[in-house]
């Protein structure tokens, strides 16, 4: 494969627009992540690409050819979706072998066994190959379903929140290995998640969906540094960006004209325990130490502001008077419509 | 509020010992997290404190009074368990109000207290609904609210936020912590989530396989883990563990890595002297723990641990890199602009003043080379370059 193009694709369910006017290109061998909260349209988009749903408008093209009218089985797309139907009477091994025994696939037994072993090791289910679904935990079942998609090495692999039901440790470990595996195969992959940390960890590019519309498609670094609008800014960060009304902080922030709200990341705010005329006065709401770092939430400028800083920069008590010193040079400026001033369009 | 003491408490189910001789004190007004992986014994411990399980041996005391033989209701304990049933025929308001109305609290006070706690937990807008009409996340908060309106000696909370989505959970953690501090409640909070324990607790009691591993403040546990289990359980990404061998150098101890010629770290004279008595003999094996924030990454060079970049994960303010090195996978958190890409050869140099040394056999901590509180905590990877 294979380049994928969604050309002005929309999908309505009754009078609800699930996705609207999607223009998205996924390049050959790319690991593209769809990022958005629950209900933003990620699953709908994947289902349209797979052919499980048909678009209300627009076309879907693989390598420049329209596949919009093709049913799923003719698109050579592997998918791992959140609801996975496993066969109760088949072992894990049989589940992983099954896609490789489909008609038209000419693999030797040895080749099949090797692929199954490789994918099982990747997903840390090698010890479970002889078990049946009822003998597996939810997280293990999810990995079997994921494995079924990965063994196929299709032109396009679609993964809908593939590590969602795994414990934190496994989630962190597996997502990177998943990407590595896909890259090594030269596979083109589209991966959906609501978690920015997860998206940023693995994506070549991230496509941000808000209310069924694509707001920005960019590398993780550019998305993080230059979110195109307020919704993207709030989505793209493991801690939510702080938003200030420009006129409330104008004296300190000196925003350019046209700025209605400005955003400051928690890691760009220092918390001082001494008065500072150029800092915002406030009261500590709560502190959350996290190893070498801490999150300090402060009531200031009429809202609760979140700051992240190293633990050894000071300890704070709930109710303590403090002063917030954001690095205003790193402000994100947004106009009254919520768009970034000077933003490029997707 | 009251103090809580577990004195050599044991729980046995037939021949299986779920909790081995556990002793623990929770001070009046303290927030203690009982932390550990599933199956570690924390829930059995909680249930013994609550009176839902018999205590096989030892004593549980509340404010000095032995409560082993007391029924749950007599122990002055308020609990919120993950699946603590709500009364289906009462509204959410009625459920939360129940402990108050049952005690004959005046109507107006009931209203106020219920609304206060409901608004802190962000459920004040659904109080008129019935349990089956709302999500599990809301139900869980109702159960929590019902415990929190009471004035018991001790609060016991078992994974009270587990059904909430990540964002709501983060918010509720802060609110719960504020509430506990404001009311000076004695709270025992059971969780498997180390981040939750670290952010909320005054002290953490970590358990594994029925045994208490360590009790300390979040800072103590993070900086001075008592054994390998604690060291790798606390902190995400987890601490790296490197197999090393003790060797002698001209200036001090050298910890050799598994690959020929590789070096985990060279201890200076004062570090070597401080650890001399505790280190095993030269030629012995040792496990060296070092956190991802405490490893420097260079292009190939002499010394250190040779390796290759396996993964590179962008995190916003920095980058998490995974390497194949020292016969295992090692991780380092480095600055965003680091040039190394997957496949590149590198040399990893753990910081000698940030090491945690563990016995190769028992896994117990031998020593930590970190500086004291005033020491150079040094390079923070979370500040923007402007700082």
Interface residues (C-beta under 8 A of the other chain):
Chain A: X38 X168 X169 X172 X176 X177 X179 X180 X183 X195 X196 X197 X200 X201 X202 X220 X221 X224 X237 X238 X265 X267 X268 X270 X285 X286 X288 X289 X290 X291 X292 X293 X295 X297 X308 X309 X310 X311 X312 X318 X327 X329 X330
Chain B: X165 X166 X173 X174 X175 X177 X178 X181 X193 X195 X198 X199 X200 X218 X219 X222 X234 X235 X236 X237 X238 X291 X293 X310 X311 X313 X314 X315 X316 X317 X320 X322 X336 X342 X377 X380 X382 X383 X384 X386 X387
